[in-house]
Amino acid sequence: MGVGSVTLVGGGPGDPDLLTIAAARALASADVVLYDRLAPRDALAELAPHAELIDVGKRPGHHPIGQGEIERLLVEHALRGAAVVRLKGGDPFVFGRGSEEADACHRAGVPVRVIPGVTSAIAVPAAAGIPVTHREVSRLFTVVSGHAPLERSELEHLAGLGGTIVVLMGVSNLPSISAGLLRAGMAPETPVAVVERGYSAGQRTTFAELAQIREAADRAGVRSPAVIVIGEVVHRARLGDAGAEAVLVDAVSRPGGGA
């Protein structure tokens, strides 16, 4: 058999309805799907009915299949002639190691393409009624990986930049992030929201000021996956999660709606 291909697919924040048409088509024609924990995994039997499904998901502190092994599996199946889909949560090139996997395919002579996904950095705050930008409130936003503690210089830059800060994978490091931003001069009353399990039935948002967010998150028992939003745009969340999502869906369904 000839060489197959690898398609890196962004699965969005987890709701199958937020998959792109291109993503759905790639899954429907896949022979093998390697999927992550935060991808729309529960719908894969329907989305990829003819594919071999391989769970390569990582959890905080638990990586049963390492990144090198994931790349090896992608290349191995493709070299056998399979149409391989690597299904990731969010967007493959936003803290998803998509570029590393693309590099591995290129080195092995395997054709690879990328199908972007709806990034949780924007979608999950929106589901809670929080825009990452708003006229006369925030004209920029910065997306930060909270997987590892931020350096002092990084915290100082973030504190002085203004706008909105969106932190992905930051629940475990929320205490150090909030304390570091305060030390770097960010106002203690800066509003913060932690949106857990965006676009799922268990979606929940915890609100507090920067100086109190650590205690508020502890009291609420906040757990990953969650997106942290820091900045004045948090005040725009006037509705509950369900109400905000209904308004968002209504907006994008109307002619000329959406952004």
C-alpha positions as CSV (number, residue, x, y, z in Angstrom):
1,M,0.0,0.0,0.0
2,G,1.1,3.6,-0.6
3,V,1.7,6.2,2.1
4,G,-1.5,7.4,3.8
5,S,-1.9,10.8,5.4
6,V,-2.3,12.6,8.8
7,T,-4.8,15.3,9.4
8,L,-4.5,17.3,12.6
9,V,-8.0,18.3,13.6
10,G,-9.1,20.8,16.1
11,G,-12.1,19.5,18.0
12,G,-13.1,22.7,19.7
13,P,-14.0,22.9,23.4
14,G,-15.7,19.5,23.4
15,D,-19.2,20.0,22.1
16,P,-19.6,18.1,18.8
17,D,-21.8,20.8,17.4
18,L,-18.8,23.1,17.4
19,L,-16.8,20.9,15.0
20,T,-16.1,22.5,11.7
21,I,-17.6,20.9,8.5
22,A,-14.0,20.1,7.4
23,A,-13.4,18.3,10.8
24,A,-16.5,16.2,10.5
25,R,-15.6,15.2,6.9
26,A,-12.1,14.2,8.0
27,L,-13.4,12.1,10.8
28,A,-16.1,10.4,8.6
29,S,-13.4,9.2,6.2
30,A,-10.7,8.3,8.7
31,D,-9.2,4.8,9.1
32,V,-7.6,5.6,12.5
33,V,-8.4,8.4,15.0
34,L,-6.0,9.2,17.8
35,Y,-8.0,11.4,20.2
36,D,-7.3,13.6,23.3
37,R,-9.2,13.8,26.6
38,L,-10.8,17.2,25.8
39,A,-11.8,16.3,22.2
40,P,-15.5,15.4,21.5
41,R,-14.8,11.8,22.3
42,D,-18.3,10.6,23.2
43,A,-19.5,11.3,19.7
44,L,-16.7,9.5,17.9
45,A,-18.6,6.3,17.2
46,E,-21.0,8.3,15.1
47,L,-18.5,10.8,13.7
48,A,-15.9,8.2,12.7
49,P,-17.9,5.0,12.2
50,H,-15.2,3.1,10.3
51,A,-12.1,4.1,12.2
52,E,-10.0,2.4,14.8
53,L,-10.2,4.7,17.8
54,I,-7.1,5.1,20.0
55,D,-7.2,7.1,23.2
56,V,-4.0,9.0,23.7
57,G,-5.4,11.6,26.2
58,K,-3.3,13.1,28.9
59,R,-4.5,14.1,32.3
60,P,-2.9,16.4,34.9
61,G,0.0,14.4,36.3
62,H,-0.8,11.3,34.3
63,H,0.5,10.8,30.7
64,P,0.0,7.1,29.9
65,I,1.1,7.7,26.3
66,G,4.0,10.1,25.9
67,Q,4.3,12.6,23.1
68,G,7.0,10.7,21.3
69,E,4.8,7.6,21.3
70,I,1.9,9.6,19.9
71,E,4.1,10.8,17.0
72,R,5.3,7.3,16.4
73,L,1.8,6.0,16.2
74,L,0.7,8.7,13.7
75,V,3.6,8.0,11.4
76,E,3.3,4.2,11.7
77,H,-0.3,4.1,10.8
78,A,0.1,6.6,7.9
79,L,3.1,4.6,6.5
80,R,0.8,1.6,6.4
81,G,-1.5,3.5,4.1
82,A,-4.1,4.7,6.6
83,A,-6.0,8.0,6.6
84,V,-5.1,9.1,10.2
85,V,-6.9,11.8,12.1
86,R,-5.2,13.3,15.2
87,L,-8.2,14.8,17.1
88,K,-7.3,17.5,19.6
89,G,-9.3,19.7,21.9
90,G,-9.5,23.3,20.9
91,D,-7.1,24.2,18.1
92,P,-4.1,22.0,17.1
93,F,-1.7,25.0,17.1
94,V,-2.8,26.6,20.4
95,F,-0.8,24.8,23.1
96,G,-1.7,21.5,21.4
97,R,1.7,20.3,20.2
98,G,0.2,20.2,16.7
99,S,3.4,21.7,15.2
100,E,5.5,19.0,16.8
101,E,3.3,16.3,15.3
102,A,3.4,18.0,11.9
103,D,7.2,18.1,12.1
104,A,7.3,14.3,12.9
105,C,5.1,13.6,9.9
106,H,7.2,15.8,7.6
107,R,10.4,14.1,8.7
108,A,8.9,10.7,7.9
109,G,7.6,11.8,4.5
110,V,4.0,11.6,5.5
111,P,1.6,14.2,4.0
112,V,0.0,16.2,6.8
113,R,-2.7,18.9,6.8
114,V,-4.2,21.0,9.6
115,I,-7.9,21.7,10.2
116,P,-8.3,24.5,12.7
117,G,-10.6,24.3,15.6
118,V,-12.6,26.6,17.8
119,T,-10.2,27.5,20.5
120,S,-11.4,27.3,24.1
121,A,-9.5,30.5,24.8
122,I,-12.3,32.4,23.1
123,A,-15.3,30.0,23.1
124,V,-15.3,29.0,26.7
125,P,-15.4,32.6,28.1
126,A,-18.1,33.4,25.5
127,A,-20.2,30.5,26.7
128,A,-20.1,32.2,30.2
129,G,-21.1,35.6,28.7
130,I,-17.5,37.0,28.7
131,P,-16.1,38.6,25.6
132,V,-12.3,38.6,25.4
133,T,-12.5,42.1,23.9
134,H,-15.1,44.9,24.3
135,R,-15.1,48.4,22.9
136,E,-13.8,50.9,25.4
137,V,-13.0,48.1,27.9
138,S,-10.4,45.8,26.3
139,R,-8.8,46.1,22.8
140,L,-6.4,43.2,23.2
141,F,-6.2,39.8,24.7
142,T,-3.3,37.6,25.6
143,V,-3.5,33.8,25.7
144,V,-1.1,32.2,28.2
145,S,-0.3,28.6,29.1
146,G,-0.6,28.0,32.8
147,H,0.7,24.5,32.6
148,A,4.0,25.6,34.3
149,P,4.6,28.5,36.7
150,L,5.2,31.8,34.9
151,E,8.5,33.6,35.2
152,R,8.7,36.9,37.0
153,S,9.4,38.8,33.8
154,E,6.4,37.2,32.2
155,L,4.1,38.2,35.0
156,E,5.5,41.8,34.9
157,H,4.8,42.0,31.2
158,L,1.3,40.6,31.6
159,A,0.5,43.0,34.5
160,G,1.6,46.0,32.5
161,L,0.1,45.0,29.1
162,G,-3.5,45.7,29.9
163,G,-6.5,44.2,28.1
164,T,-7.6,40.7,28.9
165,I,-5.5,37.7,30.0
166,V,-6.8,34.2,29.2
167,V,-5.0,31.3,30.9
168,L,-5.4,27.8,29.6
169,M,-4.4,24.7,31.7
170,G,-3.9,27.0,34.7
171,V,-6.0,25.6,37.6
172,S,-3.1,24.0,39.4
173,N,-0.9,27.1,39.1
174,L,-3.7,29.6,39.8
175,P,-2.3,30.5,43.3
176,S,1.1,31.4,41.9
177,I,-0.3,33.2,38.9
178,S,-2.6,35.4,40.9
179,A,0.0,36.1,43.6
180,G,2.6,36.9,40.9
181,L,0.3,39.3,39.1
182,L,-0.4,41.1,42.4
183,R,3.3,41.4,43.1
184,A,3.8,42.7,39.6
185,G,1.4,45.6,40.3
186,M,-1.9,44.4,38.9
187,A,-4.8,45.9,40.9
188,P,-6.2,43.6,43.6
189,E,-9.8,44.4,42.5
190,T,-9.2,43.2,39.0
191,P,-12.1,40.8,38.2
192,V,-11.4,37.2,37.5
193,A,-13.6,34.3,36.2
194,V,-12.8,30.6,36.2
195,V,-15.0,28.8,33.7
196,E,-15.0,25.0,34.3
197,R,-16.1,22.4,31.7
198,G,-17.1,24.9,29.1
199,Y,-20.0,23.9,26.8
200,S,-20.8,20.8,28.9
201,A,-23.8,20.1,31.1
202,G,-21.6,20.7,34.1
203,Q,-20.3,24.2,33.0
204,R,-19.8,26.4,36.0
205,T,-18.2,29.8,36.5
206,T,-16.5,31.1,39.7
207,F,-16.1,34.9,40.0
208,A,-13.8,36.8,42.4
209,E,-11.4,39.7,42.5
210,L,-7.8,38.9,41.8
211,A,-6.8,39.2,45.5
212,Q,-9.5,36.7,46.4
213,I,-9.6,34.3,43.5
214,R,-7.4,31.7,45.1
215,E,-9.7,31.4,48.2
216,A,-12.8,31.5,46.0
217,A,-11.5,28.7,43.8
218,D,-10.6,26.6,46.8
219,R,-14.0,27.0,48.3
220,A,-15.7,26.1,45.0
221,G,-13.5,23.1,44.5
222,V,-12.5,24.3,41.0
223,R,-11.0,21.5,38.9
224,S,-9.6,21.3,35.4
225,P,-10.5,21.6,32.6
226,A,-11.1,25.3,33.1
227,V,-10.3,28.6,31.4
228,I,-9.2,31.5,33.6
229,V,-10.2,35.0,32.4
230,I,-8.5,38.1,34.0
231,G,-9.6,41.6,33.2
232,E,-12.4,44.1,33.1
233,V,-14.3,42.2,30.5
234,V,-15.3,39.7,33.2
235,H,-17.9,42.4,34.3
236,R,-19.7,41.8,31.0
237,A,-20.9,38.4,32.3
238,R,-24.3,39.7,33.4
239,L,-26.2,36.5,32.7
240,G,-25.9,33.0,34.1
241,D,-24.0,30.4,32.1
242,A,-27.1,29.0,30.5
243,G,-28.5,32.4,29.7
244,A,-25.2,33.6,28.2
245,E,-24.9,30.6,26.0
246,A,-28.5,31.0,24.7
247,V,-27.8,34.6,23.8
248,L,-24.6,33.6,22.0
249,V,-26.3,30.9,20.0
250,D,-29.2,33.3,19.1
251,A,-26.7,35.9,18.0
252,V,-24.8,33.7,15.6
253,S,-28.0,32.1,14.3
254,R,-29.4,35.5,13.1
255,P,-28.5,36.8,9.7
256,G,-25.4,38.9,10.1
257,G,-24.9,37.7,13.6
258,G,-21.7,36.5,15.2
259,A,-18.2,38.0,14.9
